[in-house]
Amino acid sequence: MAEKRLNKVIADAGITSRRGADELIEAGRVSVDGEIQRNFGVKIDPDKSHVMVDGETITASTTKTYLALNKPRGVVSTMYDPEGRPSLSDFISLRTERLFHVGRLDKESEGLILLTNDGEMTFRATHPSYGMEKTYLIEYAGILPRTAENSLRRGVELEDGLGRVLDFKALSPTWLEVTIHEGRYHIIRRLMEAVGVDVLRLIRTRFGPILLGDVLAGRWRDLNEVELINLRKALSL
């Protein structure tokens, strides 16, 4: 087998995403053939090298799982929270696979988040170069500023650069729908604050070609074959 980067080997085993694997390597929790490996760029032959994470031998995950979870408000987007707060793993306790989340929603946001053990898909779906579009419903308080739509479509200068929406729809006097293609920290909330929109609720309803649908809060469903085909196509897999 051709050599692969160590973080990809760990991701392919369903341990964590590639980014998470880099964190494990940096923390000295990964060994290759009995030696702690801290080199992010090292390549190994997974058929010949013995890789361990936290003293446990890893092997490639042959069965891939893809779930769409409706994250409730107040849940942190991690598989385990050292502070004991509700986390994503609380809702998939019946699953036997090691799964990790594709991207994040902040603690107070709700809605669609994907869970998988497919490291390559996670890497591509969260990489800025693939520009996965995400759609959100926003409940807001007060009066919608008349200039909000034009400002958001044109672009708003934030502390970390220009941010804008791809689509903007006023659904009612208290609800908006917006679509973006980036995933910077709290990007939707910061954009709304910048144009004077007071956000009460923020719900993600679409991630690329995947829709939340009628999944109840705290519940999940398996992605169907058509969704997987469309997702792989969007990510050039």
C-alpha positions as CSV (number, residue, x, y, z in Angstrom):
1,M,0.0,0.0,0.0
2,A,1.2,3.5,-0.7
3,E,2.4,5.6,2.2
4,K,-0.1,7.9,3.8
5,R,0.2,10.9,6.2
6,L,-0.1,9.8,9.8
7,N,-3.1,12.0,10.5
8,K,-5.0,10.4,7.6
9,V,-4.2,6.9,8.9
10,I,-5.6,7.9,12.3
11,A,-8.7,9.5,10.6
12,D,-9.3,6.4,8.5
13,A,-9.4,4.4,11.7
14,G,-12.4,6.4,12.8
15,I,-10.5,7.8,15.8
16,T,-11.0,11.5,15.0
17,S,-10.8,13.9,12.1
18,R,-7.5,14.8,10.5
19,R,-7.4,18.0,12.5
20,G,-8.1,16.1,15.7
21,A,-5.4,13.6,14.7
22,D,-2.9,16.5,14.5
23,E,-3.8,17.5,18.1
24,L,-3.3,13.9,19.2
25,I,0.1,13.8,17.6
26,E,1.1,17.2,19.1
27,A,0.1,15.9,22.5
28,G,2.4,12.9,22.2
29,R,-0.5,10.4,22.3
30,V,0.5,8.7,19.1
31,S,3.2,6.1,18.6
32,V,4.5,4.5,15.4
33,D,6.4,1.2,15.9
34,G,6.8,1.8,19.6
35,E,8.1,5.4,19.3
36,I,6.2,8.5,20.1
37,Q,5.7,10.4,16.9
38,R,5.2,14.2,16.9
39,N,5.9,14.9,13.3
40,F,2.7,16.1,11.6
41,G,4.1,15.5,8.1
42,V,5.5,12.0,8.5
43,K,4.2,9.4,6.1
44,I,3.9,5.7,6.9
45,D,2.8,2.5,5.3
46,P,-0.3,1.5,7.3
47,D,0.1,-2.1,6.3
48,K,3.6,-2.3,7.7
49,S,3.6,0.2,10.6
50,H,2.2,-0.4,14.0
51,V,0.3,2.7,15.1
52,M,-1.1,3.2,18.6
53,V,-3.2,6.0,20.0
54,D,-3.2,6.3,23.8
55,G,-1.7,2.8,23.9
56,E,-4.4,1.2,21.8
57,T,-3.6,-0.3,18.4
58,I,-5.6,1.3,15.5
59,T,-6.8,-0.3,12.3
60,A,-8.6,1.1,9.3
61,S,-12.3,1.3,9.7
62,T,-13.8,-0.7,6.8
63,T,-17.4,0.3,7.5
64,K,-18.2,4.0,7.1
65,T,-21.1,5.6,8.9
66,Y,-22.8,8.9,8.1
67,L,-25.4,10.4,10.4
68,A,-27.4,13.7,10.4
69,L,-28.0,14.8,13.9
70,N,-30.3,17.7,15.0
71,K,-28.2,19.3,17.7
72,P,-30.3,20.8,20.5
73,R,-29.5,24.2,22.0
74,G,-27.1,24.1,25.0
75,V,-25.1,21.1,23.6
76,V,-21.4,21.6,22.9
77,S,-20.1,20.4,19.5
78,T,-17.6,17.9,20.8
79,M,-17.8,14.1,21.3
80,Y,-16.7,14.5,24.9
81,D,-16.7,17.6,27.2
82,P,-14.2,17.6,30.2
83,E,-16.5,20.0,32.0
84,G,-19.4,17.5,31.9
85,R,-21.7,19.6,29.7
86,P,-24.0,17.8,27.3
87,S,-22.1,16.8,24.2
88,L,-22.9,15.1,20.8
89,S,-22.0,11.6,22.1
90,D,-24.9,11.8,24.5
91,F,-27.3,11.4,21.6
92,I,-25.6,8.4,19.9
93,S,-24.9,6.2,22.9
94,L,-26.4,3.2,21.1
95,R,-23.9,3.4,18.2
96,T,-20.9,1.2,18.5
97,E,-18.7,3.0,16.0
98,R,-16.3,5.8,16.9
99,L,-17.7,8.8,15.3
100,F,-16.6,12.4,15.1
101,H,-18.4,15.6,14.1
102,V,-18.1,17.4,10.7
103,G,-17.5,21.0,11.7
104,R,-19.2,22.7,14.6
105,L,-22.2,24.6,15.9
106,D,-21.8,26.9,18.8
107,K,-23.3,25.9,22.1
108,E,-26.4,28.0,21.7
109,S,-27.0,27.2,18.1
110,E,-29.2,24.3,16.9
111,G,-29.8,22.1,13.9
112,L,-27.9,19.9,11.5
113,I,-24.5,18.5,12.2
114,L,-23.0,15.5,10.5
115,L,-21.3,12.7,12.3
116,T,-19.1,10.1,10.6
117,N,-16.0,8.0,10.9
118,D,-14.9,9.0,7.3
119,G,-11.8,11.1,7.9
120,E,-11.3,12.1,4.3
121,M,-14.9,13.3,4.0
122,T,-14.6,15.3,7.2
123,F,-11.4,16.9,6.0
124,R,-12.8,18.0,2.7
125,A,-16.2,19.1,4.1
126,T,-14.6,21.4,6.6
127,H,-11.8,22.7,4.3
128,P,-12.4,26.3,3.0
129,S,-11.4,25.4,-0.5
130,Y,-14.5,23.3,-1.0
131,G,-16.8,26.1,0.1
132,M,-19.6,24.0,1.4
133,E,-22.8,26.1,1.5
134,K,-24.7,26.1,4.8
135,T,-28.2,27.5,5.4
136,Y,-29.6,28.8,8.6
137,L,-32.9,29.9,10.0
138,I,-32.7,33.0,12.3
139,E,-35.3,34.1,14.7
140,Y,-34.7,37.7,15.6
141,A,-36.1,40.4,17.9
142,G,-37.3,43.9,17.0
143,I,-37.5,45.4,13.6
144,L,-35.3,44.2,10.7
145,P,-33.1,47.1,9.6
146,R,-33.9,48.1,6.0
147,T,-30.2,48.1,5.1
148,A,-29.5,44.6,6.5
149,E,-30.0,42.5,3.3
150,N,-28.0,44.8,1.0
151,S,-25.2,45.1,3.6
152,L,-25.0,41.3,4.1
153,R,-25.0,40.5,0.4
154,R,-22.4,43.2,-0.4
155,G,-20.2,42.2,2.6
156,V,-19.6,43.4,6.1
157,E,-16.1,44.1,7.5
158,L,-15.4,42.0,10.6
159,E,-12.4,41.9,12.8
160,D,-11.0,38.9,10.8
161,G,-12.0,40.1,7.3
162,L,-14.9,40.6,5.1
163,G,-18.0,38.4,5.6
164,R,-21.1,38.1,3.5
165,V,-24.1,35.9,2.8
166,L,-24.8,34.2,-0.5
167,D,-28.6,34.3,0.0
168,F,-30.9,36.2,2.2
169,K,-34.7,35.7,2.6
170,A,-37.1,37.5,5.0
171,L,-39.6,34.7,5.9
172,S,-41.7,36.6,8.3
173,P,-41.6,39.6,10.7
174,T,-39.4,37.5,13.1
175,W,-37.6,34.9,10.9
176,L,-34.8,35.1,8.3
177,E,-33.1,32.5,6.2
178,V,-29.5,33.0,5.1
179,T,-26.9,30.9,3.3
180,I,-23.1,31.2,3.6
181,H,-20.2,29.2,2.3
182,E,-17.6,29.7,5.1
183,G,-17.3,28.5,8.7
184,R,-15.4,31.1,10.6
185,Y,-16.0,31.3,14.4
186,H,-19.5,32.6,15.2
187,I,-19.7,34.0,11.7
188,I,-23.5,34.2,11.4
189,R,-23.9,35.8,14.9
190,R,-21.2,38.3,14.2
191,L,-22.6,39.3,10.8
192,M,-26.1,39.8,12.3
193,E,-24.7,41.9,15.1
194,A,-22.8,44.0,12.6
195,V,-26.1,44.9,10.7
196,G,-28.2,45.4,13.8
197,V,-30.1,42.1,13.9
198,D,-30.7,40.8,17.4
199,V,-30.5,36.9,17.1
200,L,-32.8,34.9,19.4
201,R,-32.4,31.5,17.8
202,L,-30.0,30.1,15.1
203,I,-30.8,26.8,13.4
204,R,-28.7,25.2,10.7
205,T,-31.0,23.5,8.2
206,R,-28.6,22.6,5.4
207,F,-25.0,21.5,5.0
208,G,-24.0,21.3,1.4
209,P,-26.5,18.9,-0.3
210,I,-27.7,17.5,3.1
211,L,-31.0,18.8,4.6
212,L,-32.0,18.5,8.2
213,G,-35.6,17.6,7.2
214,D,-38.0,16.5,9.9
215,V,-35.4,15.1,12.3
216,L,-36.4,16.1,15.9
217,A,-34.1,17.8,18.3
218,G,-31.7,15.3,19.8
219,R,-32.5,12.6,17.2
220,W,-30.4,11.4,14.2
221,R,-30.9,9.6,11.0
222,D,-28.6,7.8,8.6
223,L,-27.8,9.6,5.3
224,N,-29.4,7.8,2.4
225,E,-27.6,6.7,-0.7
226,V,-28.7,9.6,-2.8
227,E,-27.5,12.1,-0.2
228,L,-24.1,10.3,0.0
229,I,-23.7,10.4,-3.8
230,N,-24.5,14.1,-3.8
231,L,-22.2,14.7,-0.9
232,R,-19.3,12.8,-2.5
233,K,-19.9,14.7,-5.7
234,A,-19.8,18.0,-3.9
235,L,-16.5,17.1,-2.3
236,S,-15.0,15.5,-5.4
237,L,-14.6,12.1,-3.7
